[in-house]
Amino acid sequence: MQTARVSTRIIHSTIGCATALVLCGAPSALAQEKQKIAYKVTAENSKYTQRNTIDVGDESGHQLTLFEIHRTFPSNAPVINGVKLKETFTRGYADYINSNGLSVNYTMYTLDNGDKFYSHSSTMGQADAAGKRTTAGVGQILGGTGKFAAMKGLVRSTGVSDGKANFNETQTEIEYWFAK
């Protein structure tokens, strides 16, 4: 009977210690796995390289647009997993009424070492009377190449744009981790 009590105490102590180790160690392990970076790309480093717009015809101002935006980092490039970000290409399509509406975007991020990673996001924009849009977007990282093949995460952005004036600037936050 006493042996059973001692065995039960040992089991409970072992479980208690293991639980404490897991609970104390887990947050720091998770914090080390997830990384966050943030950056801004100003209008002088962000250009529409392609933009094709057609009128839908059902109402005034309803347009569909295919576009490509090239962004570069000539100085203060963000560092992702130890590698500087060189450039991004965002390709997407939009369904706007008077520059208000949703766009769906696919972004390719190219790093200094040649590796790439990719994201898919949706952006909602609203325009003022002059056509300048404020935007908010969110998306997910789909993986990549080389060192970034197992990359996963979230991309959040806000921005200001005017496609007709070739004006686009954005502020982006990337939260990422690597799947095991």
URGIBEL-V812129 format. One line per field, one symbol per residue. ss: DSSP state (H for helix, E for strand, - for the rest). burial: + if it has 16 or more other C-alpha atoms within 10 Angstrom, else -. A space follows every 10 residues. Layout:
ss->???
burial->???
This chain:
ss->-HHHHHHHHH HHHHHHHHHH HHHHHHHHHH HHH-EEEEEE E-HHHEEEEE EEEEE----- -EEEEEEEEE EE------EE --EEEEEEEE EEEEEEE--E EEEEEEEEEE E----EEEEE EEEEEEE--- --EEEEEEEE EEEE-HHH-- EEEEEEEEEE EEHHH-EEEE EEEEEEEE--
burial->---------- ---------- ---------- --------++ ++---+++-- +--------- -+++++++++ +++---++-- +--+++++++ +++++++-++ ++++++++++ +---++++++ +++++++--- ++++++++++ ++++---+++ ++++++++++ +++---++++ -+++++++--
